Amino acid sequence: MRTNTRIILSIIGLELLLMVFFTANGAFVSITSPESPLLQFIGVIPLALGILIYLLVGNKWKYYFFTSHSSAKKALLYSLPLILVLILIAYGNHGLNTSSLPDLFIMLLIQILVIGLVEEMFFRGFMLRLLLSKGFRVAVFTTSFLFAITHSLQLIGGQSLIDTLFQIIYAFMVGLVLSLLVVHWQSIVIPILFHGLNNFLQFMGNAMGNANEPAAIDYLIIFIMLVYSIYLWRGMAAKTKNISDAWNVSM
């Protein structure tokens, strides 16, 4: 019982900490409207630095899934559906806005090394690790649900309700896939890279038309994620009945 309480309180604390940083950053952006990509996410940088220091000082890389238990070839195969999704996003946004190459480069670094690192470490690192003792099903669904709910904060920044609801659904499907990849022995580096590149393509795309309405290609992406999550889920269930024990032994 005491262990369950500790896990619940830890999850709540992590979620609140993340929301505080992103809400504060969103408020800063709303008030100042900075044009620089660096300033648009400056409020999250201290959190990313704190995570890196924690991983370095405590040598926690392996504990939080930075090492892979499969070959590079297998990791690439697992990543193919994610690569397809990134290609579809780039196509749907009509490529990249290359009017400012320095901004393009800075945004790429920020999305991978700051936003991707922070969000993936919180959900697929800290939270997933805490919840694996309850079984991979609980861990995957809980982290994916919290990941989706966190994206409702976009409403505070003025995003439309329709777009926010769609983003919540998309975030849940992405969360399922990325969490399942980690419990499939894949390095958390894959989710970090995908998360960062996904955001980068969204922010720096040449999207035209009504940006507040999901396009047909968005529904195709969700369908791909749904099919892939089912495939990963069935594969995971077939591998072991006690994934938490397997992780504890291997880590």
C-alpha positions as CSV (number, residue, x, y, z in Angstrom):
1,M,0.0,0.0,0.0
2,R,2.8,2.4,0.9
3,T,4.5,1.6,-2.4
4,N,1.3,2.4,-4.3
5,T,0.9,5.7,-2.5
6,R,4.5,6.6,-3.3
7,I,4.0,5.8,-7.0
8,I,0.8,7.8,-7.2
9,L,2.3,10.8,-5.5
10,S,5.4,10.7,-7.7
11,I,3.3,10.6,-10.8
12,I,1.1,13.5,-9.7
13,G,4.2,15.5,-8.7
14,L,5.9,14.9,-12.1
15,E,2.7,15.8,-14.0
16,L,2.3,19.0,-11.9
17,L,6.0,20.0,-12.3
18,L,5.7,19.6,-16.1
19,M,2.5,21.6,-16.3
20,V,4.0,24.4,-14.2
21,F,6.9,24.8,-16.5
22,F,4.9,24.6,-19.7
23,T,2.2,26.9,-18.4
24,A,4.7,29.5,-17.3
25,N,6.5,29.2,-20.6
26,G,3.1,29.6,-22.4
27,A,2.2,32.7,-20.4
28,F,5.6,34.2,-21.2
29,V,5.1,33.6,-24.9
30,S,1.6,35.0,-24.8
31,I,2.7,38.2,-23.1
32,T,6.0,38.8,-25.0
33,S,5.3,37.2,-28.4
34,P,9.0,36.5,-29.1
35,E,10.0,35.7,-32.6
36,S,13.2,33.8,-31.7
37,P,12.7,30.0,-31.5
38,L,15.0,30.0,-28.5
39,L,12.9,32.6,-26.6
40,Q,9.7,30.7,-27.5
41,F,10.8,27.8,-25.3
42,I,13.2,29.4,-22.9
43,G,11.1,28.5,-19.9
44,V,11.6,24.8,-20.5
45,I,15.3,24.9,-20.9
46,P,16.1,24.8,-17.1
47,L,14.0,21.6,-16.9
48,A,16.0,20.0,-19.7
49,L,19.3,21.0,-18.0
50,G,18.1,19.6,-14.7
51,I,17.3,16.3,-16.4
52,L,20.6,16.1,-18.1
53,I,22.5,16.8,-14.9
54,Y,20.5,14.2,-13.0
55,L,21.2,11.6,-15.7
56,L,24.9,12.5,-15.8
57,V,25.6,12.7,-12.1
58,G,23.6,9.6,-11.2
59,N,24.7,7.7,-14.3
60,K,21.0,6.8,-14.9
61,W,21.1,6.4,-18.7
62,K,20.6,2.6,-18.6
63,Y,17.9,2.8,-15.9
64,Y,15.8,5.2,-17.9
65,F,16.0,3.2,-21.2
66,F,18.8,5.0,-23.1
67,T,20.4,1.7,-24.0
68,S,18.7,-0.6,-26.5
69,H,18.4,-4.4,-26.2
70,S,18.1,-5.0,-29.9
71,S,20.3,-4.6,-32.9
72,A,20.5,-1.4,-35.0
73,K,18.8,-3.2,-37.9
74,K,15.8,-4.1,-35.6
75,A,15.7,-0.6,-34.2
76,L,15.4,0.8,-37.7
77,L,12.6,-1.6,-38.6
78,Y,10.7,-0.6,-35.5
79,S,11.2,3.1,-36.5
80,L,9.9,2.7,-40.1
81,P,6.3,3.5,-39.2
82,L,7.5,6.6,-37.3
83,I,9.6,7.7,-40.3
84,L,6.5,7.3,-42.5
85,V,4.5,9.5,-40.2
86,L,7.2,12.2,-40.3
87,I,7.2,12.1,-44.1
88,L,3.4,12.5,-44.1
89,I,3.6,15.4,-41.7
90,A,6.2,17.1,-43.9
91,Y,4.1,16.5,-47.0
92,G,0.9,17.8,-45.3
93,N,2.7,20.9,-44.2
94,H,4.2,21.5,-47.7
95,G,7.7,21.1,-46.6
96,L,9.7,23.6,-44.4
97,N,9.6,27.3,-44.1
98,T,13.2,28.1,-45.1
99,S,13.0,31.9,-44.9
100,S,15.4,31.9,-41.9
101,L,17.9,29.0,-41.9
102,P,19.3,30.0,-38.4
103,D,15.8,29.9,-36.9
104,L,15.2,26.5,-38.6
105,F,18.4,25.1,-37.1
106,I,17.7,26.5,-33.6
107,M,14.1,25.2,-33.7
108,L,15.4,21.7,-34.6
109,L,17.8,21.7,-31.7
110,I,15.2,23.1,-29.2
111,Q,12.6,20.5,-30.2
112,I,14.9,17.5,-29.9
113,L,17.2,18.5,-27.1
114,V,14.7,20.4,-24.9
115,I,11.1,19.6,-25.7
116,G,11.6,16.1,-26.9
117,L,14.0,15.3,-24.1
118,V,11.8,16.8,-21.4
119,E,8.5,15.3,-22.4
120,E,9.9,11.9,-23.2
121,M,11.9,11.6,-20.0
122,F,8.8,12.6,-18.0
123,F,6.4,10.2,-19.7
124,R,8.5,7.4,-21.2
125,G,11.3,7.7,-18.7
126,F,10.4,8.7,-15.2
127,M,6.6,7.7,-15.2
128,L,7.0,4.6,-17.3
129,R,9.8,3.3,-15.0
130,L,7.7,4.0,-11.9
131,L,4.6,2.2,-13.3
132,L,6.3,-0.9,-14.9
133,S,6.1,-2.6,-11.5
134,K,2.3,-2.6,-12.1
135,G,2.7,-4.3,-15.5
136,F,3.2,-3.0,-18.9
137,R,-0.5,-2.5,-19.6
138,V,-1.0,-0.1,-16.7
139,A,2.3,1.7,-17.5
140,V,1.6,2.2,-21.2
141,F,-2.0,3.3,-20.8
142,T,-1.4,5.6,-17.8
143,T,1.5,7.4,-19.3
144,S,-0.3,7.7,-22.7
145,F,-3.4,9.1,-21.0
146,L,-1.4,11.7,-19.0
147,F,0.6,12.6,-22.1
148,A,-2.6,13.3,-24.0
149,I,-4.2,15.3,-21.1
150,T,-1.1,17.5,-20.9
151,H,-1.7,18.7,-24.4
152,S,-5.0,20.2,-23.3
153,L,-2.8,23.1,-22.1
154,Q,-2.8,24.3,-25.7
155,L,-6.2,25.8,-25.0
156,I,-4.6,28.3,-22.6
157,G,-2.5,29.5,-25.5
158,G,-5.5,30.3,-27.6
159,Q,-5.7,27.1,-29.7
160,S,-9.2,26.2,-30.9
161,L,-11.2,23.5,-29.1
162,I,-11.4,21.3,-32.3
163,D,-7.7,21.4,-32.9
164,T,-7.0,20.8,-29.2
165,L,-9.3,17.7,-29.1
166,F,-7.7,16.3,-32.2
167,Q,-4.2,16.9,-30.7
168,I,-5.3,15.1,-27.5
169,I,-6.3,12.1,-29.6
170,Y,-3.1,12.2,-31.6
171,A,-1.0,12.6,-28.5
172,F,-2.7,9.5,-26.9
173,M,-2.0,7.4,-30.0
174,V,1.6,8.6,-30.2
175,G,2.0,8.0,-26.5
176,L,0.8,4.4,-26.9
177,V,3.3,3.7,-29.7
178,L,6.3,5.4,-28.1
179,S,5.6,3.7,-24.7
180,L,5.2,0.3,-26.4
181,L,8.5,0.8,-28.3
182,V,10.3,1.4,-25.0
183,V,8.8,-1.8,-23.4
184,H,9.8,-3.6,-26.6
185,W,13.4,-3.0,-25.5
186,Q,14.0,0.0,-27.8
187,S,16.0,3.0,-26.6
188,I,14.2,6.0,-25.4
189,V,16.3,7.9,-27.9
190,I,13.9,6.8,-30.7
191,P,10.9,8.5,-29.0
192,I,13.0,11.6,-28.2
193,L,14.0,12.0,-31.9
194,F,10.5,11.3,-33.2
195,H,8.9,13.7,-30.7
196,G,11.4,16.5,-31.6
197,L,11.2,16.0,-35.3
198,N,7.4,15.8,-35.2
199,N,7.2,19.1,-33.4
200,F,9.9,20.6,-35.6
201,L,7.9,19.8,-38.8
202,Q,4.7,21.1,-37.3
203,F,6.2,24.4,-36.1
204,M,8.4,25.1,-39.2
205,G,6.1,23.8,-41.9
206,N,4.5,25.8,-44.8
207,A,1.0,24.7,-43.9
208,M,-1.8,26.4,-45.9
209,G,-5.5,26.5,-45.5
210,N,-7.4,26.4,-42.2
211,A,-4.8,25.4,-39.7
212,N,-7.5,24.9,-37.1
213,E,-9.2,22.0,-39.0
214,P,-7.6,18.6,-39.1
215,A,-6.8,17.5,-42.7
216,A,-7.4,14.1,-44.2
217,I,-3.7,13.3,-43.9
218,D,-4.0,13.9,-40.1
219,Y,-6.6,11.1,-39.9
220,L,-4.3,8.9,-42.0
221,I,-1.5,9.4,-39.5
222,I,-3.8,8.5,-36.6
223,F,-4.9,5.4,-38.4
224,I,-1.2,4.4,-38.9
225,M,-0.5,4.9,-35.2
226,L,-3.6,2.9,-34.2
227,V,-2.6,-0.1,-36.4
228,Y,1.0,0.1,-35.2
229,S,0.0,0.3,-31.5
230,I,-2.2,-2.8,-31.9
231,Y,0.8,-4.6,-33.6
232,L,3.2,-3.6,-30.8
233,W,0.6,-4.4,-28.1
234,R,-0.1,-7.9,-29.4
235,G,3.6,-8.5,-29.8
236,M,4.3,-7.4,-26.2
237,A,1.5,-9.5,-24.7
238,A,2.9,-12.6,-26.5
239,K,6.4,-12.0,-25.3
240,T,5.9,-12.2,-21.5
241,K,3.2,-12.1,-18.9
242,N,5.3,-10.2,-16.5
243,I,7.2,-7.5,-18.3
244,S,8.1,-5.7,-15.1
245,D,10.2,-8.7,-13.9
246,A,11.9,-8.9,-17.3
247,W,12.8,-5.2,-17.1
248,N,14.1,-5.5,-13.5
249,V,16.4,-8.4,-14.5
250,S,17.7,-6.7,-17.7
251,M,18.3,-3.3,-16.1
